[in-house]
Amino acid sequence: MPITGTTRLLGVIGDPIAHSLSPVMHNAALAELGVDAVYVAFPVAVDGLETAIAGFNVIGVQGFSVTIPHKQAIVPLLAELTPEAQAVGAVNTVWRTERGWAGTNTDVAGFMAPLRGLRDGGLRDWSGRTALVLGNGGAARAVVAGCGQLGFAVVQVVGRSVQKLADFKQSWVTSPLPSALTVHSWADLPTLLPTADLIVNTTPIGMHTTAAQSPLAAEHLALAPDHAVVYDLIYTPRPTQMLSLAAQRGLNTLDGLEMLVQQGAVALELWLQQPVPVATMRQALEDWLAAQAT
């Protein structure tokens, strides 16, 4: 549909944001549905978040996605939070209400979707397993919550700041997390990796300007069990350096593309209040990535 004076505005905020494929999949869905709306990427620096949200309110933005580095910082700026967002302590989807901006977290559902469908001689059962999470930001919070819902017995979170790790663990004290949550420094990786059934990268290492880097070196991945699944939430480049190294090691790998699709579908349904074409969103991303590879 042509963009007119009545076109509703949706988008995504983050820094960096130029790499985002969210506009590709959301605009494909909007076009198929014939909805008079457009979804665009807004570069918003850390010190510009409050100003940007105020601006969105003035110009009538209907809803937006939130990515690095704003998922936790945006929480105090919202009038309402869903129970999911409250439990996770991070927001990735925002919409307009009569009381102001409201937020939820669709990353949890998006993160779990490919793990629930992963087959290894049958539907994989994650109950009683151990997850190793790299990073302790907003995305890591969604991963920890998802691991809890999937039944992991132990979730080990690795970070670089002792204080941030302590704060991260403390923030879950009152949350209904069935898993045992432990926090560790990166120096602990050699002792953690041999017990990890699932390894998840929630850091930005391997994305954008760090595409040639990996949060785990080949010698780290050599310590992982043969059955381990390595899951990188980054979806471009595809594959990331970490997933390339994991594949060379012979490990099962997942990238963040399906998570992007699934969390985006939940968000778009919330904004539009109608079912959305998930297959179209996924195909739009696959086509875009294939075109970039040629």
C-alpha positions, 0 to 999 in steps of 0.5 A, spaced: 500 500 500 502 507 498 504 511 504 499 516 505 497 521 511 493 516 514 499 511 514 500 508 521 507 508 524 510 502 527 518 501 528 524 499 532 529 502 536 536 500 538 543 502 537 546 500 532 540 499 528 541 499 521 543 491 521 535 490 523 531 485 519 525 487 523 522 492 517 523 487 512 519 481 515 514 486 518 512 490 512 512 484 508 506 482 513 503 489 513 503 488 505 500 481 505 494 484 510 493 490 506 494 494 513 495 501 512 501 502 516 509 502 515 514 499 520 521 503 520 528 503 524 529 508 528 537 509 531 536 511 538 542 512 542 543 511 550 542 518 552 537 519 547 532 514 549 527 519 553 527 524 548 525 519 543 520 516 547 517 523 548 517 524 540 514 518 539 508 520 543 508 527 540 508 524 532 503 518 534 507 512 533 502 506 535 507 501 537 515 499 537 520 494 538 526 495 542 533 492 542 540 493 544 541 497 548 534 499 551 530 493 553 531 494 560 532 502 560 526 503 557 522 500 563 521 506 567 519 510 562 513 506 561 506 506 564 504 499 564 508 492 564 505 485 563 506 480 568 511 477 563 515 483 562 515 484 570 518 477 571 523 478 566 525 485 567 526 487 560 521 490 554 522 488 547 515 490 545 511 497 546 504 499 544 500 506 546 494 505 551 490 511 554 494 511 560 501 512 556 506 507 553 505 499 555 510 494 554 511 486 554 516 481 552 515 477 546 523 475 546 521 469 551 516 466 546 521 467 540 527 464 544 523 458 546 520 456 539 526 453 535 528 449 542 521 446 542 521 444 535 528 442 535 529 434 533 534 429 535 531 423 534 524 426 536 522 432 540 527 434 545 526 434 552 530 440 556 527 438 563 533 437 567 538 439 563 543 445 564 544 451 560 550 456 559 548 463 557 553 468 555 551 475 557 547 478 562 543 484 559 536 484 557 536 479 552 539 474 557 533 475 562 528 473 556 533 467 555 533 465 563 526 466 563 525 461 557 530 456 560 525 456 566 519 455 562 522 449 558 524 446 565 532 446 565 535 444 572 540 449 572 542 456 568 549 458 568 550 466 566 556 468 564 558 476 564 564 480 565 562 485 571 562 482 578 557 487 580 552 486 574 552 479 575 550 480 582 545 484 581 542 480 575 542 474 580 539 478 585 533 481 581 531 474 580 530 472 587 522 474 587 521 471 580 518 464 579 524 461 576 524 453 577 531 453 575 537 453 579 540 460 577 548 461 578 552 467 575 560 466 573 565 470 570 568 468 563 574 465 566 570 460 569 568 457 562 573 451 562 569 448 568 562 450 565 562 448 558 563 441 559 556 440 563 552 445 558 547 442 554 545 448 551 550 454 550 546 461 548 550 467 546 546 473 548 551 478 547 552 483 541 559 480 539 559 477 532 554 482 530 555 488 526 562 491 526 564 485 530 562 480 525 569 477 525 569 475 532 566 470 537 564 470 544 567 463 544 574 461 541 574 454 538 578 451 544 572 453 548 567 449 544 572 443 544 570 443 551 562 442 550 559 435 550 558 432 543 550 433 544 550 440 546 546 445 542 549 452 540 544 458 540 546 465 537 541 470 538 544 474 532 541 473 526 546 477 521 551 475 519 549 468 517 552 464 520 555 468 525 563 466 527 561 462 533 556 458 529 561 457 524 566 454 529 561 450 533 559 447 526 566 445 525 566 442 532 560 438 529 555 441 534 548 442 533 547 450 531 541 455 531 541 462 529 536 468 531 532 468 525 526 464 528 526 467 534 526 474 530 520 471 526 516 468 532 517 474 537 515 479 531 509 475 530 507 476 537 508 483 537 505 485 530 499 481 532 498 485 539 499 492 535 494 490 529 489 486 534 489 480 528 492 474 526 499 475 522 502 471 516 508 468 520 510 464 514 510 470 510 515 474 515 519 468 515 520 467 507 521 475 507 527 474 511 530 468 508 529 471 501 532 478 503 538 474 506 539 469 500 539 476 496 545 479 500 549 472 499 549 473 492 
